[in-house]
């Protein structure tokens, strides 16, 4: 693309974003799959936090990082992790006018990091590719059936993508033969710069666990300063591809040093620090939500039994029943004004 055409495209993106207004931001929650059928009582708290989108996350499972078979839609899974469960969740969310991103994910036994999934032979790569296609195309069909606004084609699969880029390009074409809505991929915060197929998707998806401060209780200003390292890199990518950035996941734990390594979910980190969660989250909103090239994001993570989770003694990611929930409610509301 010529420099003039790229500049024109970016100007057009900015103008169209301004014309649409801030209400078009994706103000989302990552809605955790459970063993239960859900109803309006589980969706109402999402409405009350002023969210307009939910990521629905069915799961496939593999035994270890070099095992090629993905098991999914089995009777051993929780209801919400299956295709029927995802569909039921979506139907309930729709009743409250909540839009949907279907975000199928892989769980490796013992919780090993999916970005390290890598086969040891060409034979196993082929088996994995066939298994993953079966998995993701099933949810492409669901996305078509329910008219999902967005389908996420994968989450944090860096070595799979790195070693098999042509497979992924072909997979995207297969998905588009089924589902004609918007597509993204959820790249890890240190992966997204190398993802090779952004040109085929509608959003540059980033799981935004960027380190922003080494302090025990980072201040709001500390976190704003921390983002000054990462934001130009993110903006450069949106300029390169003329695609909006979507934070497919974002959020912080309510613990000491929450901005140092935000991706860490170690249960041994259990010293509650609600101020750290508030300050890191507020700085993220202030850094990105006003930008016309930024599409929005999905807070990690939101459980269906709202009144039974989170709270001021909880050190995990969920914002529910913590001071940060009001921060989210406030920033999500701004986009409706």
C-alpha positions in Angstrom: 0.0 0.0 0.0 1.4 3.4 -0.9 2.1 5.9 1.9 -0.6 8.2 0.6 -3.2 5.4 0.6 -2.2 4.4 4.1 -2.4 7.9 5.4 -5.9 8.3 3.8 -7.1 5.1 5.3 -5.9 6.1 8.8 -7.6 9.5 8.4 -10.8 7.9 7.3 -10.6 5.5 10.3 -10.2 8.4 12.7 -13.0 10.4 11.1 -15.4 7.5 11.1 -14.6 6.6 14.7 -15.2 10.2 15.8 -18.5 10.3 13.9 -19.7 7.1 15.5 -19.0 8.5 18.9 -17.7 6.9 22.0 -20.8 4.9 22.5 -19.5 2.4 20.0 -16.6 1.3 22.2 -16.7 -2.3 23.1 -17.2 -2.2 26.9 -16.9 -5.9 27.6 -16.7 -8.5 30.3 -15.1 -12.0 29.9 -18.0 -14.1 31.1 -16.6 -17.2 32.7 -18.1 -20.6 31.7 -19.7 -22.5 34.6 -21.5 -25.8 35.2 -24.8 -24.0 35.4 -27.5 -22.8 33.0 -27.8 -19.0 33.4 -30.8 -16.7 33.6 -31.6 -13.0 33.8 -30.3 -12.8 37.4 -26.8 -13.7 36.2 -26.9 -11.2 33.3 -28.4 -8.2 35.2 -25.0 -7.4 36.9 -23.4 -7.1 33.5 -26.0 -4.6 32.5 -25.6 -2.7 35.8 -21.8 -2.3 35.2 -22.8 -0.6 31.9 -21.2 -3.3 29.7 -22.5 -3.7 26.2 -20.5 -6.8 25.2 -19.6 -10.2 26.7 -17.0 -12.7 25.7 -18.4 -16.2 25.8 -15.6 -18.8 26.3 -16.2 -22.4 25.5 -13.2 -24.7 26.0 -11.2 -27.5 24.4 -8.7 -29.5 26.4 -5.3 -31.1 25.6 -3.2 -33.4 27.8 0.1 -31.6 27.4 2.1 -29.1 25.3 3.1 -31.6 22.7 -0.2 -33.6 22.5 -2.1 -33.0 19.3 -5.7 -34.0 20.1 -8.1 -31.4 21.4 -11.1 -32.7 23.3 -14.2 -30.5 23.3 -18.0 -30.7 23.6 -17.9 -33.7 25.8 -20.2 -34.7 28.7 -17.2 -34.4 31.1 -17.1 -30.6 30.6 -19.0 -28.0 32.4 -22.1 -26.9 30.6 -20.8 -23.4 29.8 -17.7 -24.9 28.2 -19.6 -26.7 25.5 -21.3 -25.5 22.4 -24.9 -26.0 23.8 -23.8 -24.1 26.9 -22.3 -21.2 24.9 -25.4 -21.0 22.9 -27.6 -20.8 26.0 -25.4 -18.1 27.5 -25.6 -16.1 24.3 -29.4 -16.4 24.2 -29.7 -15.0 27.7 -27.2 -12.2 27.1 -29.2 -11.2 24.0 -32.3 -10.8 26.0 -30.5 -7.9 27.8 -29.1 -6.5 24.5 -25.6 -7.6 25.3 -23.5 -8.2 22.2 -21.2 -11.2 22.0 -17.7 -12.2 21.1 -17.3 -16.0 20.9 -13.8 -16.8 22.2 -13.1 -20.5 22.2 -10.0 -21.3 24.3 -7.7 -24.2 24.9 -6.8 -25.5 28.4 -3.6 -27.5 28.8 -3.6 -30.1 31.6 -2.2 -28.6 34.8 -2.7 -25.1 33.4 0.5 -24.9 31.3 0.8 -21.9 29.1 -0.9 -22.3 25.7 1.6 -20.2 24.0 4.1 -23.0 24.4 2.0 -25.6 22.5 4.4 -27.1 20.0 4.5 -30.5 18.3 7.6 -32.7 18.0 6.9 -34.1 14.6 5.2 -33.2 11.3 2.7 -36.0 11.8 1.6 -34.5 15.1 1.4 -31.0 13.6 -1.0 -32.3 11.0 -3.1 -34.0 13.7 -3.2 -30.8 15.8 -4.2 -28.7 12.7 -7.0 -31.1 11.9 -8.1 -31.2 15.5 -8.0 -27.4 15.9 -9.9 -26.8 12.7 -12.6 -29.2 13.9 -12.7 -27.2 17.2 -12.8 -23.7 15.9 -15.0 -24.3 12.8 -17.7 -25.8 15.1 -17.7 -22.4 16.9 -17.6 -20.5 13.6 -20.9 -22.4 12.8 -22.3 -21.3 16.2 -21.2 -17.7 15.5 -23.2 -17.9 12.3 -26.2 -19.5 13.9 -26.5 -16.8 16.7 -25.2 -13.9 14.6 -22.3 -13.2 17.0 -20.8 -9.8 16.5 -17.2 -11.1 16.8 -15.5 -14.5 16.7 -12.0 -14.8 18.2 -10.2 -17.5 16.3 -7.6 -18.4 19.0 -6.1 -17.3 22.3 -2.4 -17.0 23.1 -1.1 -19.7 20.7 2.2 -18.1 19.8 4.4 -21.2 18.9 1.5 -22.8 17.0 1.1 -19.6 15.0 4.9 -19.2 14.6 5.6 -22.7 13.3 2.4 -23.1 11.1 1.6 -19.6 9.7 0.3 -21.0 6.4 -2.2 -23.3 8.3 -3.5 -20.2 10.1 -4.0 -18.3 6.9 -5.9 -21.2 5.3 -7.9 -21.6 8.5 -9.1 -18.0 8.4 -10.3 -18.5 4.8 -12.2 -21.6 6.0 -13.8 -19.7 8.8 -14.9 -16.9 6.5 -16.6 -19.5 4.3 -18.9 -20.2 7.3 -19.1 -17.0 9.3 -19.1 -13.5 7.8 -18.9 -11.4 10.9 -15.9 -9.7 12.5 -12.8 -11.7 13.3 -10.0 -11.3 15.8 -7.2 -13.3 17.4 -6.2 -12.9 21.1 -2.4 -12.5 21.0 -0.5 -12.3 24.3 0.9 -8.9 25.2 4.4 -10.0 24.2 3.2 -11.8 21.1 1.1 -9.4 19.1 3.9 -7.6 17.3 4.8 -10.9 15.5 1.4 -12.3 14.7 1.5 -12.7 10.9 -2.1 -12.6 9.8 -3.6 -9.3 11.1 -4.2 -8.3 7.5 -6.9 -11.0 7.3 -8.7 -10.0 10.5 -11.0 -7.1 11.5 -9.4 -6.3 14.9 -5.8 -6.6 16.2 -6.6 -8.5 19.4 -4.3 -8.2 22.4 -4.5 -9.8 25.8 -3.2 -6.6 27.5 -1.1 -7.8 30.5 1.6 -5.2 29.9 3.9 -4.4 32.9 3.4 -0.8 33.9 5.0 -0.5 37.4 7.3 -2.3 39.8 5.8 -0.6 42.9 4.0 -2.4 45.6 1.1 0.0 45.3 1.5 1.8 42.0 -0.1 5.2 41.8 -2.4 6.2 39.0 0.4 8.5 37.7 3.0 5.7 37.9 0.8 3.5 35.7 0.2 6.3 33.2 4.0 6.7 32.9 4.3 2.9 32.5 2.0 2.9 29.5 4.2 5.4 27.7 6.6 2.6 26.8 3.9 0.3 25.3 1.3 2.6 23.8 3.5 3.8 20.8 4.2 0.2 19.9 0.5 -0.6 19.9 -0.4 2.5 18.0 2.3 1.8 15.4 0.7 -1.6 14.7 -2.7 -0.1 14.1 -1.1 2.4 11.7 0.7 -0.4 9.9 -2.4 -2.6 9.3 -5.2 0.1 9.4 -7.0 -2.1 11.9 -8.4 -1.0 15.3 -6.9 -2.5 18.5 -9.1 -4.6 20.7 -8.1 -5.7 24.1 -9.4 -9.2 24.0 -8.5 -9.4 27.7 -7.4 -6.8 30.1 -7.4 -6.4 33.9 -5.3 -6.6 37.1 -5.4 -8.6 40.3 -6.2 -6.9 43.6 -2.7 -7.7 45.0 0.5 -6.0 45.8 2.7 -5.3 42.8 -0.3 -5.8 40.5 1.3 -3.8 37.7 4.6 -5.6 37.7 3.6 -8.9 36.0 -0.1 -8.6 35.4 -0.4 -12.0 33.7 0.7 -13.9 36.9 -2.2 -15.9 38.5 -0.1 -17.6 41.2 -2.4 -18.3 44.1 0.6 -17.7 46.5 0.2 -14.0 45.6 -2.6 -13.4 48.1 -1.9 -10.1 49.9 -5.0 -8.0 48.9 -4.3 -4.5 47.6 -7.5 -3.0 46.3 -5.8 0.4 45.6 -3.3 -1.2 43.3 -6.1 -2.7 41.2 -8.0 0.6 41.0 -5.0 2.6 40.0 -3.8 0.2 37.3 -7.3 -0.2 35.8 -8.0 3.6 35.8 -4.7 4.3 34.1 -5.5 1.8 31.3 -8.9 3.4 30.7 -7.3 6.9 30.6 -4.6 5.7 28.2 -6.7 4.0 25.6 -10.5 4.5 25.8 -10.4 8.0 24.3 -8.3 6.9 21.3 -10.2 6.6 18.0 -8.1 3.7 16.8 -9.0 1.7 20.0 -12.1 -0.5 19.8 -12.5 -1.3 23.4 -11.9 -4.4 25.5 -13.1 -7.3 27.8 -12.3 -7.1 31.5 -10.9 -10.4 32.9 -12.9 -11.9 34.4 -16.6 -12.0 35.3 -18.4 -14.8 37.1 -22.1 -15.6 36.7 -23.0 -15.7 40.5 -22.1 -12.0 41.0 -23.1 -11.7 44.7 -21.1 -14.8 45.7 -17.7 -13.8 44.1 -15.0 -11.2 44.5 -15.3 -8.8 47.4 -12.8 -6.8 49.4 -10.9 -9.9 50.7 -10.4 -11.4 47.2 -7.0 -11.2 45.6 -7.9 -12.5 42.2 -8.6 -10.8 38.8 -12.4 -10.4 39.1 -13.5 -6.8 39.7 -16.8 -7.9 41.2 -17.8 -6.4 44.5 -14.6 -4.5 44.7 -13.9 -0.7 44.4 -12.6 -1.3 40.9 -16.1 -2.3 39.8 -17.2 1.3 40.2 -14.2 2.4 38.1 -15.4 0.1 35.3 -19.0 1.2 35.7 -17.9 4.9 35.4 -15.7 4.5 32.4 -18.2 2.2 30.6 -20.9 4.8 31.3 -18.9 7.6 29.8 -19.3 6.0 26.4 -23.0 6.2 26.6 -23.2 9.9 27.3 
